[in-house]
Amino acid sequence: MIENLNIVYIKTVPIESHITVRFGILDVGRNFAKIEVNMHSQNDKVASALVICQMFDEV
């Protein structure tokens, strides 16, 4: 479950442009994970996000 989502838009992207989305796991705890997401268009960073997810045990 997503607990917190913080998005920063840096530049606009024209419609039908190719984009690349990359993510990295910053931290994993017992009950949460922090993930950084970056979006690039033509080697320019156009957006970034920090996602904090709450993890649950499977039942």
PDB file of N, CA, C and O in Angstrom:
ATOM      1  N   MET A   1       0.843  -1.163   0.000  1.00  0.00           N
ATOM      2  CA  MET A   1       0.000   0.000   0.000  1.00  0.00           C
ATOM      3  C   MET A   1       0.901   1.243   0.000  1.00  0.00           C
ATOM      4  O   MET A   1       1.867   1.310   0.760  1.00  0.00           O
ATOM      5  N   ILE A   2       0.587   2.214  -0.843  1.00  0.00           N
ATOM      6  CA  ILE A   2       1.351   3.452  -0.887  1.00  0.00           C
ATOM      7  C   ILE A   2       0.921   4.334   0.281  1.00  0.00           C
ATOM      8  O   ILE A   2      -0.250   4.690   0.417  1.00  0.00           O
ATOM      9  N   GLU A   3       1.886   4.672   1.111  1.00  0.00           N
ATOM     10  CA  GLU A   3       1.608   5.517   2.270  1.00  0.00           C
ATOM     11  C   GLU A   3       1.835   6.989   1.940  1.00  0.00           C
ATOM     12  O   GLU A   3       1.098   7.858   2.405  1.00  0.00           O
ATOM     13  N   ASN A   4       2.859   7.262   1.137  1.00  0.00           N
ATOM     14  CA  ASN A   4       3.190   8.644   0.800  1.00  0.00           C
ATOM     15  C   ASN A   4       3.772   8.680  -0.608  1.00  0.00           C
ATOM     16  O   ASN A   4       4.569   7.817  -0.976  1.00  0.00           O
ATOM     17  N   LEU A   5       3.371   9.681  -1.398  1.00  0.00           N
ATOM     18  CA  LEU A   5       3.871   9.849  -2.763  1.00  0.00           C
ATOM     19  C   LEU A   5       4.170  11.322  -2.973  1.00  0.00           C
ATOM     20  O   LEU A   5       3.276  12.164  -2.895  1.00  0.00           O
ATOM     21  N   ASN A   6       5.436  11.628  -3.243  1.00  0.00           N
ATOM     22  CA  ASN A   6       5.858  13.011  -3.459  1.00  0.00           C
ATOM     23  C   ASN A   6       6.446  13.104  -4.865  1.00  0.00           C
ATOM     24  O   ASN A   6       7.482  12.501  -5.143  1.00  0.00           O
ATOM     25  N   ILE A   7       5.785  13.866  -5.763  1.00  0.00           N
ATOM     26  CA  ILE A   7       6.218  13.990  -7.154  1.00  0.00           C
ATOM     27  C   ILE A   7       6.678  15.417  -7.409  1.00  0.00           C
ATOM     28  O   ILE A   7       6.015  16.375  -7.011  1.00  0.00           O
ATOM     29  N   VAL A   8       7.825  15.550  -8.079  1.00  0.00           N
ATOM     30  CA  VAL A   8       8.346  16.855  -8.482  1.00  0.00           C
ATOM     31  C   VAL A   8       8.437  16.858 -10.003  1.00  0.00           C
ATOM     32  O   VAL A   8       9.193  16.082 -10.588  1.00  0.00           O
ATOM     33  N   TYR A   9       7.662  17.737 -10.639  1.00  0.00           N
ATOM     34  CA  TYR A   9       7.701  17.891 -12.092  1.00  0.00           C
ATOM     35  C   TYR A   9       8.718  18.980 -12.421  1.00  0.00           C
ATOM     36  O   TYR A   9       8.615  20.100 -11.920  1.00  0.00           O
ATOM     37  N   ILE A  10       9.705  18.653 -13.267  1.00  0.00           N
ATOM     38  CA  ILE A  10      10.793  19.580 -13.561  1.00  0.00           C
ATOM     39  C   ILE A  10      10.591  20.271 -14.908  1.00  0.00           C
ATOM     40  O   ILE A  10      10.755  21.487 -15.015  1.00  0.00           O
ATOM     41  N   LYS A  11      10.239  19.503 -15.929  1.00  0.00           N
ATOM     42  CA  LYS A  11      10.035  20.051 -17.276  1.00  0.00           C
ATOM     43  C   LYS A  11       8.798  19.425 -17.894  1.00  0.00           C
ATOM     44  O   LYS A  11       8.383  18.332 -17.509  1.00  0.00           O
ATOM     45  N   THR A  12       8.212  20.127 -18.857  1.00  0.00           N
ATOM     46  CA  THR A  12       7.097  19.546 -19.605  1.00  0.00           C
ATOM     47  C   THR A  12       7.648  18.626 -20.693  1.00  0.00           C
ATOM     48  O   THR A  12       8.771  18.804 -21.166  1.00  0.00           O
ATOM     49  N   VAL A  13       6.839  17.643 -21.079  1.00  0.00           N
ATOM     50  CA  VAL A  13       7.226  16.679 -22.108  1.00  0.00           C
ATOM     51  C   VAL A  13       6.174  16.717 -23.208  1.00  0.00           C
ATOM     52  O   VAL A  13       4.984  16.582 -22.925  1.00  0.00           O
ATOM     53  N   PRO A  14       6.596  16.901 -24.464  1.00  0.00           N
ATOM     54  CA  PRO A  14       5.623  16.901 -25.560  1.00  0.00           C
ATOM     55  C   PRO A  14       4.916  15.551 -25.686  1.00  0.00           C
ATOM     56  O   PRO A  14       5.477  14.505 -25.357  1.00  0.00           O
ATOM     57  N   ILE A  15       3.685  15.597 -26.164  1.00  0.00           N
ATOM     58  CA  ILE A  15       2.914  14.374 -26.379  1.00  0.00           C
ATOM     59  C   ILE A  15       3.641  13.498 -27.387  1.00  0.00           C
ATOM     60  O   ILE A  15       4.226  13.997 -28.348  1.00  0.00           O
ATOM     61  N   GLU A  16       3.603  12.188 -27.163  1.00  0.00           N
ATOM     62  CA  GLU A  16       4.218  11.152 -27.993  1.00  0.00           C
ATOM     63  C   GLU A  16       5.744  11.160 -27.942  1.00  0.00           C
ATOM     64  O   GLU A  16       6.386  10.565 -28.807  1.00  0.00           O
ATOM     65  N   SER A  17       6.337  11.820 -26.951  1.00  0.00           N
ATOM     66  CA  SER A  17       7.783  11.754 -26.754  1.00  0.00           C
ATOM     67  C   SER A  17       8.135  10.434 -26.077  1.00  0.00           C
ATOM     68  O   SER A  17       7.335   9.874 -25.327  1.00  0.00           O
ATOM     69  N   HIS A  18       9.329   9.954 -26.349  1.00  0.00           N
ATOM     70  CA  HIS A  18       9.813   8.754 -25.674  1.00  0.00           C
ATOM     71  C   HIS A  18      10.330   9.152 -24.294  1.00  0.00           C
ATOM     72  O   HIS A  18      11.045  10.143 -24.148  1.00  0.00           O
ATOM     73  N   ILE A  19       9.963   8.374 -23.297  1.00  0.00           N
ATOM     74  CA  ILE A  19      10.431   8.624 -21.939  1.00  0.00           C
ATOM     75  C   ILE A  19      11.046   7.351 -21.381  1.00  0.00           C
ATOM     76  O   ILE A  19      10.721   6.242 -21.806  1.00  0.00           O
ATOM     77  N   THR A  20      11.933   7.536 -20.427  1.00  0.00           N
ATOM     78  CA  THR A  20      12.555   6.425 -19.718  1.00  0.00           C
ATOM     79  C   THR A  20      12.284   6.613 -18.238  1.00  0.00           C
ATOM     80  O   THR A  20      12.507   7.692 -17.688  1.00  0.00           O
ATOM     81  N   VAL A  21      11.804   5.559 -17.597  1.00  0.00           N
ATOM     82  CA  VAL A  21      11.525   5.600 -16.160  1.00  0.00           C
ATOM     83  C   VAL A  21      12.460   4.616 -15.474  1.00  0.00           C
ATOM     84  O   VAL A  21      12.509   3.437 -15.825  1.00  0.00           O
ATOM     85  N   ARG A  22      13.201   5.115 -14.492  1.00  0.00           N
ATOM     86  CA  ARG A  22      14.116   4.272 -13.723  1.00  0.00           C
ATOM     87  C   ARG A  22      13.781   4.415 -12.246  1.00  0.00           C
ATOM     88  O   ARG A  22      13.380   5.484 -11.787  1.00  0.00           O
ATOM     89  N   PHE A  23      13.950   3.335 -11.520  1.00  0.00           N
ATOM     90  CA  PHE A  23      13.674   3.391 -10.082  1.00  0.00           C
ATOM     91  C   PHE A  23      14.808   2.733  -9.318  1.00  0.00           C
ATOM     92  O   PHE A  23      15.564   1.927  -9.861  1.00  0.00           O
ATOM     93  N   GLY A  24      14.908   3.088  -8.064  1.00  0.00           N
ATOM     94  CA  GLY A  24      15.887   2.484  -7.179  1.00  0.00           C
ATOM     95  C   GLY A  24      15.307   2.372  -5.780  1.00  0.00           C
ATOM     96  O   GLY A  24      14.592   3.259  -5.313  1.00  0.00           O
ATOM     97  N   ILE A  25      15.625   1.279  -5.128  1.00  0.00           N
ATOM     98  CA  ILE A  25      15.159   1.070  -3.758  1.00  0.00           C
ATOM     99  C   ILE A  25      16.170   1.724  -2.820  1.00  0.00           C
ATOM    100  O   ILE A  25      17.338   1.335  -2.785  1.00  0.00           O
ATOM    101  N   LEU A  26      15.720   2.708  -2.070  1.00  0.00           N
ATOM    102  CA  LEU A  26      16.602   3.440  -1.165  1.00  0.00           C
ATOM    103  C   LEU A  26      16.754   2.750   0.179  1.00  0.00           C
ATOM    104  O   LEU A  26      17.850   2.700   0.737  1.00  0.00           O
ATOM    105  N   ASP A  27      15.649   2.217   0.702  1.00  0.00           N
ATOM    106  CA  ASP A  27      15.672   1.625   2.039  1.00  0.00           C
ATOM    107  C   ASP A  27      14.529   0.631   2.159  1.00  0.00           C
ATOM    108  O   ASP A  27      13.426   0.875   1.671  1.00  0.00           O
ATOM    109  N   VAL A  28      14.798  -0.481   2.807  1.00  0.00           N
ATOM    110  CA  VAL A  28      13.755  -1.470   3.074  1.00  0.00           C
ATOM    111  C   VAL A  28      13.819  -1.811   4.553  1.00  0.00           C
ATOM    112  O   VAL A  28      14.850  -2.243   5.067  1.00  0.00           O
ATOM    113  N   GLY A  29      12.706  -1.610   5.213  1.00  0.00           N
ATOM    114  CA  GLY A  29      12.595  -1.963   6.617  1.00  0.00           C
ATOM    115  C   GLY A  29      11.671  -3.158   6.770  1.00  0.00           C
ATOM    116  O   GLY A  29      11.302  -3.803   5.789  1.00  0.00           O
ATOM    117  N   ARG A  30      11.306  -3.445   8.001  1.00  0.00           N
ATOM    118  CA  ARG A  30      10.419  -4.580   8.251  1.00  0.00           C
ATOM    119  C   ARG A  30       9.011  -4.321   7.739  1.00  0.00           C
ATOM    120  O   ARG A  30       8.340  -5.238   7.267  1.00  0.00           O
ATOM    121  N   ASN A  31       8.561  -3.069   7.829  1.00  0.00           N
ATOM    122  CA  ASN A  31       7.185  -2.747   7.467  1.00  0.00           C
ATOM    123  C   ASN A  31       7.062  -1.709   6.356  1.00  0.00           C
ATOM    124  O   ASN A  31       5.946  -1.324   6.007  1.00  0.00           O
ATOM    125  N   PHE A  32       8.181  -1.245   5.787  1.00  0.00           N
ATOM    126  CA  PHE A  32       8.091  -0.186   4.785  1.00  0.00           C
ATOM    127  C   PHE A  32       9.230  -0.306   3.773  1.00  0.00           C
ATOM    128  O   PHE A  32      10.214  -1.010   4.000  1.00  0.00           O
ATOM    129  N   ALA A  33       9.073   0.394   2.660  1.00  0.00           N
ATOM    130  CA  ALA A  33      10.127   0.511   1.651  1.00  0.00           C
ATOM    131  C   ALA A  33      10.084   1.921   1.081  1.00  0.00           C
ATOM    132  O   ALA A  33       9.009   2.487   0.886  1.00  0.00           O
ATOM    133  N   LYS A  34      11.266   2.489   0.814  1.00  0.00           N
ATOM    134  CA  LYS A  34      11.371   3.802   0.176  1.00  0.00           C
ATOM    135  C   LYS A  34      11.946   3.596  -1.219  1.00  0.00           C
ATOM    136  O   LYS A  34      12.987   2.959  -1.386  1.00  0.00           O
ATOM    137  N   ILE A  35      11.261   4.139  -2.213  1.00  0.00           N
ATOM    138  CA  ILE A  35      11.650   3.950  -3.606  1.00  0.00           C
ATOM    139  C   ILE A  35      11.772   5.318  -4.270  1.00  0.00           C
ATOM    140  O   ILE A  35      10.888   6.165  -4.139  1.00  0.00           O
ATOM    141  N   GLU A  36      12.880   5.522  -4.986  1.00  0.00           N
ATOM    142  CA  GLU A  36      13.080   6.750  -5.750  1.00  0.00           C
ATOM    143  C   GLU A  36      12.816   6.444  -7.223  1.00  0.00           C
ATOM    144  O   GLU A  36      13.320   5.455  -7.755  1.00  0.00           O
ATOM    145  N   VAL A  37      12.028   7.293  -7.881  1.00  0.00           N
ATOM    146  CA  VAL A  37      11.676   7.103  -9.287  1.00  0.00           C
ATOM    147  C   VAL A  37      12.097   8.350 -10.059  1.00  0.00           C
ATOM    148  O   VAL A  37      11.796   9.471  -9.649  1.00  0.00           O
ATOM    149  N   ASN A  38      12.806   8.146 -11.194  1.00  0.00           N
ATOM    150  CA  ASN A  38      13.226   9.256 -12.042  1.00  0.00           C
ATOM    151  C   ASN A  38      12.724   9.031 -13.456  1.00  0.00           C
ATOM    152  O   ASN A  38      12.768   7.912 -13.965  1.00  0.00           O
ATOM    153  N   MET A  39      12.244  10.100 -14.094  1.00  0.00           N
ATOM    154  CA  MET A  39      11.758  10.022 -15.467  1.00  0.00           C
ATOM    155  C   MET A  39      12.604  10.950 -16.330  1.00  0.00           C
ATOM    156  O   MET A  39      12.798  12.119 -15.998  1.00  0.00           O
ATOM    157  N   HIS A  40      13.108  10.411 -17.449  1.00  0.00           N
ATOM    158  CA  HIS A  40      13.966  11.165 -18.358  1.00  0.00           C
ATOM    159  C   HIS A  40      13.351  11.185 -19.752  1.00  0.00           C
ATOM    160  O   HIS A  40      12.694  10.232 -20.170  1.00  0.00           O
ATOM    161  N   SER A  41      13.574  12.289 -20.465  1.00  0.00           N
ATOM    162  CA  SER A  41      13.189  12.417 -21.862  1.00  0.00           C
ATOM    163  C   SER A  41      14.363  13.054 -22.590  1.00  0.00           C
ATOM    164  O   SER A  41      14.765  14.171 -22.264  1.00  0.00           O
ATOM    165  N   GLN A  42      14.911  12.355 -23.569  1.00  0.00           N
ATOM    166  CA  GLN A  42      16.079  12.823 -24.325  1.00  0.00           C
ATOM    167  C   GLN A  42      17.222  13.213 -23.387  1.00  0.00           C
ATOM    168  O   GLN A  42      17.811  14.285 -23.529  1.00  0.00           O
ATOM    169  N   ASN A  43      17.528  12.347 -22.442  1.00  0.00           N
ATOM    170  CA  ASN A  43      18.603  12.518 -21.457  1.00  0.00           C
ATOM    171  C   ASN A  43      18.409  13.710 -20.521  1.00  0.00           C
ATOM    172  O   ASN A  43      19.337  14.065 -19.794  1.00  0.00           O
ATOM    173  N   ASP A  44      17.247  14.329 -20.520  1.00  0.00           N
ATOM    174  CA  ASP A  44      16.926  15.392 -19.570  1.00  0.00           C
ATOM    175  C   ASP A  44      15.990  14.834 -18.505  1.00  0.00           C
ATOM    176  O   ASP A  44      15.023  14.141 -18.818  1.00  0.00           O
ATOM    177  N   LYS A  45      16.283  15.138 -17.252  1.00  0.00           N
ATOM    178  CA  LYS A  45      15.404  14.716 -16.164  1.00  0.00           C
ATOM    179  C   LYS A  45      14.154  15.580 -16.192  1.00  0.00           C
ATOM    180  O   LYS A  45      14.244  16.806 -16.121  1.00  0.00           O
ATOM    181  N   VAL A  46      12.992  14.955 -16.295  1.00  0.00           N
ATOM    182  CA  VAL A  46      11.745  15.709 -16.406  1.00  0.00           C
ATOM    183  C   VAL A  46      10.850  15.568 -15.172  1.00  0.00           C
ATOM    184  O   VAL A  46       9.956  16.389 -14.963  1.00  0.00           O
ATOM    185  N   ALA A  47      11.078  14.540 -14.358  1.00  0.00           N
ATOM    186  CA  ALA A  47      10.286  14.364 -13.141  1.00  0.00           C
ATOM    187  C   ALA A  47      11.011  13.407 -12.204  1.00  0.00           C
ATOM    188  O   ALA A  47      11.810  12.574 -12.631  1.00  0.00           O
ATOM    189  N   SER A  48      10.714  13.547 -10.924  1.00  0.00           N
ATOM    190  CA  SER A  48      11.229  12.603  -9.938  1.00  0.00           C
ATOM    191  C   SER A  48      10.171  12.404  -8.863  1.00  0.00           C
ATOM    192  O   SER A  48       9.302  13.251  -8.653  1.00  0.00           O
ATOM    193  N   ALA A  49      10.267  11.274  -8.195  1.00  0.00           N
ATOM    194  CA  ALA A  49       9.277  10.962  -7.163  1.00  0.00           C
ATOM    195  C   ALA A  49       9.929  10.149  -6.051  1.00  0.00           C
ATOM    196  O   ALA A  49      10.895   9.418  -6.272  1.00  0.00           O
ATOM    197  N   LEU A  50       9.380  10.295  -4.864  1.00  0.00           N
ATOM    198  CA  LEU A  50       9.756   9.470  -3.724  1.00  0.00           C
ATOM    199  C   LEU A  50       8.491   8.773  -3.250  1.00  0.00           C
ATOM    200  O   LEU A  50       7.500   9.420  -2.911  1.00  0.00           O
ATOM    201  N   VAL A  51       8.537   7.448  -3.232  1.00  0.00           N
ATOM    202  CA  VAL A  51       7.376   6.643  -2.845  1.00  0.00           C
ATOM    203  C   VAL A  51       7.720   5.906  -1.555  1.00  0.00           C
ATOM    204  O   VAL A  51       8.756   5.248  -1.465  1.00  0.00           O
ATOM    205  N   ILE A  52       6.856   6.021  -0.572  1.00  0.00           N
ATOM    206  CA  ILE A  52       7.005   5.254   0.664  1.00  0.00           C
ATOM    207  C   ILE A  52       5.845   4.272   0.719  1.00  0.00           C
ATOM    208  O   ILE A  52       4.679   4.665   0.742  1.00  0.00           O
ATOM    209  N   CYS A  53       6.182   2.995   0.739  1.00  0.00           N
ATOM    210  CA  CYS A  53       5.172   1.931   0.718  1.00  0.00           C
ATOM    211  C   CYS A  53       5.176   1.196   2.045  1.00  0.00           C
ATOM    212  O   CYS A  53       6.222   0.950   2.646  1.00  0.00           O
ATOM    213  N   GLN A  54       3.984   0.857   2.478  1.00  0.00           N
ATOM    214  CA  GLN A  54       3.824   0.043   3.675  1.00  0.00           C
ATOM    215  C   GLN A  54       3.656  -1.398   3.217  1.00  0.00           C
ATOM    216  O   GLN A  54       2.848  -1.681   2.333  1.00  0.00           O
ATOM    217  N   MET A  55       4.415  -2.305   3.815  1.00  0.00           N
ATOM    218  CA  MET A  55       4.362  -3.709   3.411  1.00  0.00           C
ATOM    219  C   MET A  55       3.602  -4.517   4.455  1.00  0.00           C
ATOM    220  O   MET A  55       3.694  -4.262   5.655  1.00  0.00           O
ATOM    221  N   PHE A  56       2.850  -5.498   3.963  1.00  0.00           N
ATOM    222  CA  PHE A  56       2.065  -6.369   4.827  1.00  0.00           C
ATOM    223  C   PHE A  56       2.519  -7.806   4.638  1.00  0.00           C
ATOM    224  O   PHE A  56       2.970  -8.186   3.557  1.00  0.00           O
ATOM    225  N   ASP A  57       2.398  -8.601   5.690  1.00  0.00           N
ATOM    226  CA  ASP A  57       2.679 -10.030   5.585  1.00  0.00           C
ATOM    227  C   ASP A  57       1.538 -10.708   4.850  1.00  0.00           C
ATOM    228  O   ASP A  57       0.376 -10.331   4.999  1.00  0.00           O
ATOM    229  N   GLU A  58       1.883 -11.724   4.045  1.00  0.00           N
ATOM    230  CA  GLU A  58       0.838 -12.487   3.359  1.00  0.00           C
ATOM    231  C   GLU A  58       0.103 -13.361   4.359  1.00  0.00           C
ATOM    232  O   GLU A  58       0.700 -13.902   5.290  1.00  0.00           O
ATOM    233  N   VAL A  59      -1.187 -13.489   4.156  1.00  0.00           N
ATOM    234  CA  VAL A  59      -2.011 -14.302   5.062  1.00  0.00           C
ATOM    235  C   VAL A  59      -2.351 -15.596   4.381  1.00  0.00           C
ATOM    236  O   VAL A  59      -3.039 -16.436   4.960  1.00  0.00           O
TER     237      VAL A  59
END
